[in-house]
Amino acid sequence: MIRPVKIILGTFILTLIAELFYSVYLFKTVHESATLGIPFAFIVSTGLALFVESIIFALFFYKHLATTWTILLPVFLLTSIIPIYFSYNWFSNRPVEVPLPGQLPVSIDKYKTDSKLIIDDYLQTEIDSNNINIYQDTIQPAFIDTIFYSTDKTKFFAIIISIANDNDKVKYCANYRVGRLVSDNWQLGKPKGNIWSACFQSIDNIKYELRQYYYKKYSINKSSNKPEIWTDNYIFNFYNITTK
């Protein structure tokens, strides 16, 4: 066995042993609730280390590639899955450009009336007489973040933000209502799927994250080349309809 091969194999083995010992150390020192992520962290950190090492050795021992490629190439190909995954994850989660607010498509009075209708429906159907929701959170105020109207004004998608008290914590949670116009009246429904029910610790965070989520998945009135939100039957299914 030539010297470069010995160095490469020895380094790879030492890397695996070092990563293994560090993982065992973490198992014994971190909180029990965090140990579930250690195997994943071991795979990722070991894979990245071997990936980088395979590139460095290929460059350093380029004169010996005729004998070292049978080791370096399989390691490179196998571990390249990890940087490819993280690169794809980074690319797919880049912030999208959210359009600036345009002119309100309805009158201010109409917007206020629709907002009250939506909030009243949410409070009547999801909050009990003690202001408790199904998650046992105490809901204080709930308000409209925004109402998106379709260009023909026959549908809307409304984001509701409720302020929830969970013991001594305050959180801001997303809720939704959709509407379709039938005989000049709104039929209201609650989306069945393709929505993000999440809570955040600040109102600025929830507003930013919700807009990022929906503009990444959908076009809203030709905001991008993605599918229009109005065509999503999971959001606009009206499986529990109220007409107001």
Backbone as a ProteinNet text record, in pm:
[ID]
protein_1_A
[PRIMARY]
MIRPVKIILGTFILTLIAELFYSVYLFKTVHESATLGIPFAFIVSTGLALFVESIIFALFFYKHLATTWTILLPVFLLTSIIPIYFSYNWFSNRPVEVPLPGQLPVSIDKYKTDSKLIIDDYLQTEIDSNNINIYQDTIQPAFIDTIFYSTDKTKFFAIIISIANDNDKVKYCANYRVGRLVSDNWQLGKPKGNIWSACFQSIDNIKYELRQYYYKKYSINKSSNKPEIWTDNYIFNFYNITTK
[TERTIARY]
85.7	0	89.2	70.1	155.6	121.1	215.7	202.7	78.4	43.3	-77.5	-204.4	-213.7	-331.6	-338.3	-222.3	-217.8	-261.6	-214.5	-251.1	-400.9	-453.2	-596.5	-681.9	-654.3	-733.1	-719.8	-597.9	-576.8	-653.3	-653.6	-727.5	-877.2	-929.3	-1071.9	-1111.4	-1030.6	-1061.4	-1055.9	-952.8	-942	-1061	-1105.8	-1222.6	-1346.4	-1368.9	-1483.7	-1476	-1356.6	-1340.5	-1363.6	-1306.6	-1323.4	-1470.3	-1539.8	-1681.9	-1763.2	-1728.5	-1799.7	-1780	-1656.9	-1629	-1698.7	-1701.2	-1767.8	-1918.3	-1976.9	-2119.4	-2151.3	-2064.6	-2083.6	-2074.1	-1980.1	-1966	-2093.5	-2149.4	-2272.6	-2387.9	-2398.2	-2504.1	-2500.5	-2382.2	-2368.4	-2378.3	-2364.8	-2358.9	-2480.1	-2544.4	-2656.6	-2784.1	-2884.1	-3013.8	-3076.3	-3151.6	-3210.2	-3294.9	-3363.3	-3451.3	-3373.4	-3243	-3162.2	-3089	-3094.1	-3016.1	-3071.6	-3199.1	-3258.1	-3189.4	-3136.2	-3073.3	-2927.3	-2869.8	-2726.8	-2692.7	-2768.2	-2734.5	-2735.4	-2833.2	-2838.5	-2717.3	-2682.6	-2567.4	-2438.6	-2429.2	-2310.9	-2296.6	-2407	-2403.5	-2363.9	-2425	-2398.7	-2254.8	-2208.8	-2073.5	-1966.6	-1988.6	-1893	-1890.8	-2008.2	-2016.1	-1948.7	-1972.9	-1910.1	-1758	-1711.9	-1567.3	-1502.5	-1564	-1508.1	-1516.4	-1621.9	-1637.1	-1523.7	-1498.5	-1391.9	-1255.7	-1236.4	-1108.1	-1082.3	-1186	-1166.7	-1123	-1175.7	-1134.4	-990.1	-957.1	-821.3	-718.7	-749.2	-655.1	-641	-751.2	-744	-652.3	-658.3	-572.5	-427.8	-412.6	-278.7	-203	-276.5	-212.6	-254	-261.7	-310.1	-219.5	-91.1	0.3	-25.1	-101.5	-126	-272.5	-345.7	-488.3	-513	-418.2	-435.5	-453.2	-397.4	-409.6	-504.6	-527.2	-611.3	-757.5	-787	-924.7	-1026.5	-983.7	-1077.3	-1124.5	-1050.8	-1093.2	-1164.3	-1101.8	-1152.4	-1284.9	-1299.3	-1421.7	-1546.4	-1545.2	-1665.3	-1699.9	-1597.1	-1621.8	-1679.7	-1622.6	-1671.4	-1816.4	-1848.5	-1985.1	-2085.1	-2047.4	-2139.5	-2167.7	-2063.9	-2081.4	-2129	-2123.4	-2169.3	-2319	-2391	-2534.9	-2562.8	-2476.3	-2500.4	-2487.8	-2376.9	-2373.7	-2478.3	-2511.2	-2617.6	-2750.6	-2778.9	-2903.6	-2909.3	-2801.3	-2801.8	-2806	-2741.2	-2746.9	-2888.4	-2953.7	-3092.6	-3183.4	-3161.8	-3244	-3226.6	-3101.6	-3075.9	-3141.8	-3129.5	-3185.6	-3337.4	-3401.9	-3548.2	-3604.3	-3521	-3568.9	-3519.4	-3464.8	-3425.7	-3549.2	-3534	-3649	-3697.1	-3827.8	-3884.5	-3919.3	-3931.9	-3968.7	-4120.3	-4162.2	-4304.9	-4345.2	-4446.3	-4486.4	-4527.7	-4498.6	-4543.9	-4696.3	-4758.1	-4904.8	-4951	-5049.6	-5104.8	-5229.3	-5301.3	-5425.1	-5528.7	-5600	-5702.8	-5808.9	-5836.7	-5929.5	-6076	-6105	-6241.5	-6235.6	-6352.2	-6354.2	-6311.8	-6269.4	-6227.5	-6342.9	-6462.2	-6579.3	-6606.2	-6592.8	-6613	-6508.5	-6384.9	-6277.3	-6304.6	-6348.9	-6379.2	-6496.5	-6597.4	-6714.4	-6676.2	-6597.5	-6552.3	-6463	-6378.6	-6290.1	-6371.8	-6472.2	-6556.6	-6630.8	-6681.4	-6752.6	-6661.8	-6537.9	-6442.8	-6404.6	-6375	-6335.8	-6451.4	-6571	-6688	-6707.6	-6690.5	-6705.9	-6599.2	-6477.3	-6368.4	-6396.7	-6437.1	-6461.7	-6581	-6683.2	-6803.1	-6781.5	-6695.2	-6680.1	-6559.3	-6461.9	-6340.1	-6305.2	-6372.9	-6342.2	-6465.8	-6448.5	-6564.1	-6594.4	-6693.1	-6739.3	-6635.5	-6535.8	-6428.4	-6303.8	-6319.7	-6208.9	-6098.4	-6134.1	-6038.7	-6057.6	-5946.7	-5957.6	-5933.2	-5933.6	-5923.2	-5786.1	-5687.8	-5554.2	-5537.9	-5648.1	-5649.3	-5567.3	-5555.9	-5494.2	-5603.1	-5573.1	-5666	-5642	-5744.7	-5734.5	-5779.7	-5693.3	-5730.8	-5786.8	-5721.2	-5777.9	-5741.4	-5822.5	-5791.9	-5820.5	-5733.5	-5750.3	-5707.6	-5751.5	-5715.8	-5575.5	-5491.5	-5361.2	-5379.3	-5441.3	-5470.7	-5578.6	-5649.4	-5744.8	-5697.2	-5668.8	-5635.1	-5762.8	-5799.2	-5914.7	-5867.3	-5943.9	-5913.3	-5941.6	-5883.4	-5897.4	-6042.8	-6123	-6264.6	-6350.2	-6286.2	-6350.8	-6458.6	-6445.1	-6542.9	-6488.9	-6362.2	-6302.6	-6210.7	-6191.8	-6088.7	-6018.1	-5897.4	-5816.8	-5771.1	-5818.6	-5792.5	-5701.6	-5600.8	-5511.3	-5550.6	-5581.5	-5617.2	-5499.7	-5469.3	-5368.1	-5437.1	-5425.9	-5481.3	-5367.9	-5389.7	-5291.8	-5332.1	-5247.5	-5282	-5194.5	-5257.1	-5185	-5177.6	-5057.7	-5033.7	-4957.9	-5033.5	-4978.8	-4918.3	-4786.7	-4725.5	-4662.9	-4685.1	-4626.4	-4730.9	-4687.6	-4773.5	-4721.1	-4810.1	-4768.8	-4871.6	-4826.1	-4910	-4930.1	-5055.3	-5086.8	-5167.8	-5143.7	-5210.8	-5337.1	-5444.2	-5569.4	-5618.9	-5717.7	-5755.9	-5906.7	-5954	-6087.1	-6079.1	-6160.4	-6173.1	-6318.4	-6339.5	-6475.4	-6497.5	-6621.5	-6660.9	-6794.7	-6812.3	-6931.6	-7042.6	-7156.1	-7273.3	-7394	-7453.3	-7571.6	-7546.9	-7433.5	-7394.4	-7369.5	-7358.7	-7325.6	-7199.9	-7122.7	-7003.6	-7036.6	-6992.8	-6990.7	-6851.6	-6846.1	-6718.4	-6683.3	-6556.9	-6508.9	-6373.3	-6336.1	-6203.7	-6121.9	-6005.5	-5925.2	-5899.4	-5903.8	-5882.9	-5735.7	-5659.3	-5517.9	-5438.2	-5306.6	-5212.9	-5203.5	-5225.2	-5205.8	-5101.8	-5051.7	-4949.1	-5005.2	-5041	-5088.9	-4968.9	-4918.9	-4797	-4812.7	-4729.8	-4727.6	-4586.3	-4576.7	-4447.3	-4448.6	-4329	-4315.4	-4328.2	-4330.7	-4347.6	-4435.7	-4503.8	-4596.4	-4521.6	-4403.8	-4325.4	-4281	-4240.9	-4196.5	-4308.6	-4426.3	-4535.7	-4579.2	-4583	-4621.9	-4522	-4392.9	-4290.1	-4295.4	-4298.6	-4292.5	-4415.3	-4532.8	-4654.2	-4650.6	-4606.1	-4598.6	-4495.7	-4381.7	-4282.6	-4340.4	-4413	-4467.7	-4562.8	-4655.9	-4758.2	-4706.5	-4617	-4563.7	-4461.2	-4403.2	-4315.2	-4396.5	-4514.5	-4594.9	-4687.7	-4734.8	-4842.1	-4812.7	-4881.4	-4898.3	-5029.4	-5025.7	-5147.6	-5176.9	-5276.2	-5313.9	-5195.5	-5136	-5027.8	-4901.3	-4874.5	-4752.4	-4628.6	-4646.9	-4534	-4587.4	-4498.7	-4540.7	-4581.8	-4596.6	-4641.7	-4793.4	-4849.2	-4994.8	-5071.1	-5180	-5261.3	-5325	-5322.3	-5376.7	-5525.3	-5594.1	-5739.4	-5777.5	-5683.1	-5713.1	-5686.7	-5640.9	-5608.9	-5737.1	-5780.4	-5906.4	-5897.2	-5776.9	-5763.9	-5786.7	-5748	-5773.4	-5917.3	-5963.7	-6099.4	-6193.2	-6210.6	-6299	-6434.8	-6443.4	-6570.2	-6641.1	-6565.1	-6626.3	-6711.5	-6692.7	-6783.7	-6824.8	-6939.5	-6979.3	-7074.5	-7050.2	-7148.4	-7168.1	-7291.3	-7321.5	-7359.8	-7292	-7318.5	-7318.2
-120	0	124.9	211.6	329.2	430.4	520.7	614.9	703.9	764.8	848.3	772.3	646	566.7	546.1	518.6	501.6	628.9	743.3	871.7	897.9	873.2	897.5	807.3	678.4	585.2	616.4	646.9	679.2	802.4	904.4	1027.7	1002.9	928	896.4	820.6	723.7	644.5	731.8	816.3	906.8	1002.5	1049.7	1138.6	1067.4	944.8	867.5	844.2	808.2	783	910.6	1022.3	1149.2	1190.8	1176	1211.3	1120	993	897.5	929.8	956.6	990.3	1120.1	1217.3	1343.7	1323.2	1236.4	1207.2	1139.5	1045.7	979.9	1082.3	1175	1281.6	1365.4	1398.4	1477.8	1400.9	1270.7	1189.6	1197.3	1206.9	1205.3	1343.1	1448.4	1582.5	1670.1	1650	1736.9	1687.4	1774.1	1737.1	1624.2	1539.3	1421.3	1457.7	1572.5	1612.4	1645.1	1671.9	1708.6	1590.1	1475.3	1361.3	1302.7	1327.8	1273.2	1325.7	1446.5	1504.8	1468.7	1399.4	1368.3	1273.1	1164.1	1077.7	1153	1240.7	1320.6	1412.7	1477.1	1566	1489	1365.4	1281.8	1252.2	1213.9	1183.1	1306.1	1420.1	1542.3	1589	1599.6	1651	1555.9	1424.3	1327.9	1333.6	1340	1347.2	1471.1	1586.1	1709.4	1703.1	1647.2	1636.6	1547.2	1432	1340.7	1400.1	1472.8	1537.6	1637.4	1722.6	1822.6	1754.1	1652	1581	1514	1456.8	1389.7	1489.7	1612.3	1715.3	1758	1780	1823.2	1717.6	1590.7	1484.1	1469.5	1489.7	1480.3	1588.3	1708.9	1817.5	1796.7	1748.9	1733.9	1618.1	1509.3	1391.1	1374.2	1485.2	1477.2	1391	1381.3	1297.4	1148.2	1116.9	975.5	936.1	1016.6	988.5	852.9	806.2	675.7	563.7	582.8	480	520.9	649.5	693.6	717	723.4	758	653.4	526.2	420.9	440.5	519.7	553.7	689	786.9	924.3	942.7	882.5	904.9	850.9	725.6	678.4	762.9	803.7	887.7	1022.1	1080.4	1209.9	1199.7	1097.5	1083.8	1056.2	970	934.6	1053.4	1126.3	1237.8	1365.1	1371.4	1492.5	1513.4	1409.9	1423.3	1531.1	1540.1	1634.6	1779.7	1821.9	1961.3	1991.1	1890.8	1911.7	1937.9	1859.5	1878	2016.4	2057.4	2187.5	2301.1	2282.3	2385.1	2399.7	2285	2288.7	2350.8	2313.3	2366.6	2517.7	2563.1	2706.9	2777.3	2718.1	2780.7	2789.6	2680.9	2678.2	2765.3	2797.8	2878.3	3022.3	3061.2	3202.1	3290.8	3406.5	3497.9	3539	3542.8	3590.4	3738.2	3802.7	3943.6	3955.4	4010.2	4028.7	4163.9	4167.2	4294.7	4397.6	4522.2	4629.5	4638.8	4680.4	4692.8	4786.5	4739.7	4822	4894.6	4947.7	5017.9	4918.4	4953.2	4866.4	4838.9	4710.2	4680.1	4706.2	4727.3	4760.2	4888.7	4944.3	5066.4	5036.4	5138.2	5120.3	5068.3	5120.9	5074.9	4926.9	4885.2	4744.6	4657.2	4703.1	4626.7	4611.2	4718.6	4712.5	4618.7	4625.2	4538	4391.4	4361.8	4224	4176.6	4265.3	4229.1	4191.7	4269.8	4239.8	4108.7	4085.9	3961.9	3840.9	3851.6	3740	3713.9	3819.2	3802.4	3746.2	3795.5	3744.8	3596	3555.2	3413.8	3328.8	3378.6	3306.5	3291.4	3398.4	3393.9	3304.1	3308.2	3229.1	3080	3045.2	2903.4	2835.9	2911.9	2849.5	2887.2	2983.7	3028.5	3009.1	2947.9	2926	3050.2	3039.9	3156	3207.4	3124.5	3167.4	3213.5	3237.4	3281.8	3177	3050	2940.2	2873.2	2845.6	2773.5	2624.7	2546.9	2401.7	2358.2	2447.7	2414.9	2455.5	2497.6	2538.9	2665.7	2747.2	2878.4	2981.1	3078	3188.9	3294.2	3318.5	3415.4	3551.2	3647.8	3784	3851.9	3950.7	4002.9	3915	3921.9	3861.2	3968.1	3979.6	4087.5	4039.5	4111.3	4079.8	4131.6	4042.9	4086.9	4147.5	4071.3	4124.6	4039.4	4098.9	4026	4040.3	3926.4	3926.5	3901.7	3993.2	3975.9	3932.6	3841.4	3806.6	3927.1	3926.8	4043.2	4070	3963.1	3984.5	4004.7	4005.9	4032.7	3930.6	3809.4	3705.2	3607.8	3620.7	3536.7	3622.6	3577.5	3639.1	3532.3	3564.8	3481.9	3572.4	3544.8	3633.1	3565.2	3638.9	3592.7	3661.8	3580.3	3630.5	3605.6	3703.8	3685.1	3694.5	3588.9	3589.6	3598.6	3674.8	3686.4	3588.1	3488.9	3379.4	3385.4	3362.4	3350.5	3203.1	3149	3010.1	3012.9	3004	3025.7	3165.3	3175.5	3307.9	3356.4	3282.6	3320.3	3383.7	3482	3545	3505.3	3457.8	3419.5	3468.4	3484.6	3535.3	3422.4	3385.3	3264.2	3297.3	3221.3	3243	3159.1	3221.1	3153.6	3209.3	3141	3177.8	3165.9	3247.5	3233	3261.8	3188.5	3216.5	3249.4	3321.3	3359.1	3352.6	3323.7	3331.7	3401.9	3480.3	3562.4	3483.8	3474.3	3404.9	3494.9	3542	3629.4	3749.4	3814.4	3935.3	3911.6	3786.2	3755.1	3668.7	3681.6	3600.9	3466.4	3361.7	3230.4	3212.5	3191.4	3179.6	3033.6	3003.6	2869.1	2874.6	2763.3	2749.7	2656.1	2699.3	2612.6	2476.9	2374.2	2238	2197.7	2259.5	2223	2329.9	2304.2	2394.1	2530.8	2531.5	2653.9	2626	2731.6	2718.4	2772.3	2681.1	2720.8	2724.8	2844.3	2859	2972.5	2967.9	3073.5	3128.2	3257.6	3323.9	3411.1	3451.1	3529.9	3679.7	3720.4	3863.6	3880.8	3991.9	4017.1	4046.2	4107.7	4134.1	4003.2	3906.1	3776.4	3703.1	3699.7	3623.7	3688.7	3821	3888.5	3858	3864.3	3838.9	3694.1	3599.2	3457.8	3413.5	3461.9	3423.1	3472.6	3595.3	3646.5	3568.8	3537.4	3456.9	3321.3	3258.3	3125	3125	3219.7	3215.3	3268.5	3366.1	3412.8	3316.7	3229	3124.3	3015.6	2985.5	2876.5	2920.5	3044.2	3086	3220.1	3240.3	3374	3428.4	3552.8	3617.2	3733.2	3711	3809.6	3844.9	3737.3	3749	3812.6	3784.5	3836.7	3762.4	3640.9	3562	3459.8	3370.8	3265.6	3137.5	3141.6	3025.4	3009.3	2894.4	2875.9	2980.3	3027.8	3125.4	3060.1	3131.2	3077.6	3046.4	3119.4	3103.3	2969.5	2900.5	2771.7	2652.7	2678.6	2570	2522.4	2402	2350.8	2309.8	2289.1	2258.9	2383.5	2498	2622.3	2667.4	2661.1	2708	2588.5	2508.9	2392.4	2414.4	2508.4	2543.5	2422.3	2338.6	2221	2252.5	2369.5	2412.8	2556	2570.5	2697.4	2773.3	2901.9	2993.5	3106.9	3151	3258.7	3382.9	3494.9	3617.5	3736.9
0	0	0	-98.4	-109.4	-0.6	25.8	136.9	127.7	12.1	5	44.7	2.9	38	189.1	251.6	397.4	468.6	419	481.4	468.4	349.5	325.1	413.3	412.1	492.5	641.6	685.4	826.4	868.6	783	814.9	819.5	723.3	722.2	849.4	888.5	1008.5	1133.3	1143.2	1258.5	1264.8	1149.3	1145.3	1199.2	1154.3	1202.5	1352.5	1402.4	1546	1626.1	1579.7	1650.5	1655	1542.8	1538.9	1630.2	1633.7	1718	1865.1	1905.5	2045.1	2085.6	1994.6	2025.5	2041.3	1959.1	1970.1	2102.6	2145.7	2275.8	2388.1	2374.7	2474.2	2482.3	2366.1	2364.6	2428.6	2400.3	2460.6	2612.5	2667.9	2813.4	2876.6	2797.3	2855	2824.4	2708.5	2675	2741.2	2742.1	2799.7	2719.7	2788.8	2724.4	2603.5	2611.4	2501.2	2373.6	2387.7	2270.7	2209.3	2274.3	2224.9	2094.9	2066.1	1943.9	1818	1825.7	1708.2	1691.4	1789.9	1783.2	1668.7	1644.5	1530.1	1397.3	1380.1	1256.3	1248	1360.1	1362.2	1333.2	1384	1359.1	1210.3	1146	1002.8	921.6	955.8	879.7	897.1	1022.5	1045.8	991.3	1006.5	953.3	800.3	740.7	595	539.5	603.9	556.3	571.1	684.5	706.2	600.3	573.5	473.1	333	305.5	175.1	151.3	251.2	238.6	229.7	312.4	311.5	177.1	116.2	-13.9	-120.5	-115.1	-211.2	-185.8	-57.8	-22.7	-63.8	-34.7	-70.7	-221.9	-294.3	-441.5	-497	-437.5	-482.5	-437.1	-314.2	-258.5	-323.6	-348.4	-408.3	-554.6	-626.9	-765.1	-853.4	-816.5	-895.6	-872.8	-768.3	-734.9	-757.2	-833.1	-853.2	-918.1	-993.3	-1059.1	-957.5	-836.8	-732.4	-619.5	-601	-487.8	-526.3	-657.8	-697	-652.7	-639.4	-598.1	-454.4	-377	-239.9	-239	-303.7	-296	-368	-485.7	-563.2	-492.9	-442.2	-371	-249.4	-172.7	-54.9	-97.4	-202.1	-252	-297	-376.2	-429.1	-317.7	-224.4	-116.2	-25.1	11.8	106.2	38.3	-95	-165	-149.4	-107	-84.3	19	118.5	228	182.1	118.4	71	-35.9	-118	-217.8	-147.7	-43.1	31.3	94.6	159.3	225.8	124.2	10.8	-93.3	-147.8	-171.9	-219.7	-115.5	12.3	120.3	131.5	119.3	123.9	5.8	-113.2	-232.7	-224.6	-179.2	-174.7	-62.4	37.2	149.8	145.5	31.4	20	34.2	96.6	106.8	-31.5	-49	-175.2	-161.4	-273.7	-271.8	-259.2	-148.3	-124	-182.8	-268.6	-329.3	-224.4	-253	-164.5	-170.8	-61.3	-62.8	-173.9	-247.3	-354.4	-308.1	-403.1	-370.1	-320.5	-214.7	-159.2	-266.3	-297.5	-407.1	-372.7	-245.9	-203.9	-122.5	-92.2	-12.1	132.1	202.9	342.3	426.4	401.7	477.5	450.8	324.2	288.6	356.1	358.2	421.9	571.7	635.5	778.9	806.1	719.5	736.9	721.1	618.8	597.4	712.1	762.1	873.1	996.7	1027.2	1144.1	1125.2	1004	973.9	995	946.9	956.5	1101.8	1175.6	1316.4	1397.4	1375.2	1448.1	1421.5	1295.3	1261.6	1330.4	1332.4	1398.9	1548.4	1613	1757.2	1791.1	1707.9	1735.6	1713.6	1619.5	1583.1	1647.5	1692.3	1744.2	1887.4	1943.6	2079.6	2166.9	2284.1	2371.8	2455	2541.3	2618.1	2716.8	2746	2836.2	2761.5	2632.1	2546.9	2534.7	2540.9	2529.9	2394.8	2324.7	2198.7	2220.8	2111.8	2125.3	2176.1	2168.4	2219	2365.5	2425.1	2565.7	2590.3	2487.4	2502.9	2527	2609.9	2631.2	2523.9	2443.9	2336	2386.3	2375.6	2412.8	2287.6	2230.8	2106.1	1987	1885	1755.9	1651.5	1553.1	1456	1318	1217.4	1079.1	1050.1	1002.7	953.4	815.3	726.5	593.6	528.3	435.1	351	206.8	143.9	1.9	-77.3	-165.5	-253	-391.3	-452.9	-591.5	-680.5	-799.5	-886.9	-924.6	-933.1	-965.5	-840.6	-722.8	-592.9	-558.5	-610.8	-578.2	-472.1	-436.1	-332.4	-245.8	-122.4	-40.1	42.3	81.3	170.8	283.6	404.1	517.1	618.6	662.6	768.9	897.3	998.1	1130.5	1224.7	1305.8	1410.5	1545.4	1623.3	1758.1	1858.7	1963.1	2070.8	2179.1	2201	2292.4	2416.9	2531.3	2657.9	2694.7	2690.6	2729.1	2861.4	2970.6	3105.1	3112.2	3131.6	3144.6	3014	2903.8	2776.8	2685.9	2609.2	2509.5	2371.7	2286.2	2151.9	2050.6	1928.4	1819.8	1720.4	1698.5	1621.8	1497.4	1392.2	1264.2	1254.5	1209	1177.3	1044.3	984.7	848.7	826.6	735.2	679.6	530.4	454.3	311.8	283.8	176	140.1	-9.4	-47.8	-188	-195.2	-299.3	-311.9	-379.4	-311	-364.4	-342.2	-452.1	-445.3	-354.3	-375.5	-302.1	-153.3	-112.8	26.5	30.7	137.8	154.3	215.5	150.8	214	273.5	404.1	473	496.5	488.5	517.1	584.7	643.4	703.6	615.9	569.5	481.8	544.6	461.8	509.9	505.7	418.5	407.3	336.6	322.7	255.9	323.1	454.4	531.6	639.3	697.9	801.2	931.4	1020.4	1152.8	1245.8	1271.6	1349.8	1449.7	1553.7	1653.8	1666	1691.9	1705.8	1830.9	1870.8	1992.9	1969.5	1843.1	1815.3	1693	1688.1	1578.2	1448.2	1457.9	1336.8	1272.5	1355.4	1302.1	1231.3	1292.6	1231.8	1101	1096.3	973.1	860.5	893.1	792.5	745.5	839.3	803.7	724.4	760.4	688.5	544.4	524.1	387.4	305.3	368.1	298.7	260.1	350.5	326.4	206.9	203.6	98.2	-35.5	-33.4	-160.9	-218.9	-136.6	-189.9	-259.8	-207.3	-261.8	-374.2	-367.5	-457.5	-523.3	-634.6	-688.6	-633.1	-590.1	-540.7	-634.5	-720.7	-822.3	-913.1	-968.9	-1067.3	-1009.6	-883	-822.2	-870.7	-925.2	-975.7	-1075.3	-1120.4	-1213.9	-1142.2	-1011.7	-935.2	-951.5	-910.6	-921.4	-839.2	-892.8	-820.4	-697.8	-587.1	-462.7	-475.4	-563.2	-576.2	-637.8	-698.5	-761.8	-669.5	-547.5	-454.6	-385.4	-420.6	-366.6	-220.2	-167.9	-25.7	59.2	5.8	77.9	57.4	-66.6	-96.7	-116.7	-11.6	-25.8	40.8	137.5	201.3	257.5	332.5	390.2	512.5	572.9	680.2	647.6	586.3	526.9	618.7	630.3	688.1	589.7	572.1	478.6	556.9	524	597.1	501.1
[MASK]
++++++++++++++++++++++++++++++++++++++++++++++++++++++++++++++++++++++++++++++++++++++++++++++++++++++++++++++++++++++++++++++++++++++++++++++++++++++++++++++++++++++++++++++++++++++++++++++++++++++++++++++++++++++++++++++++++++++++++++++++++++

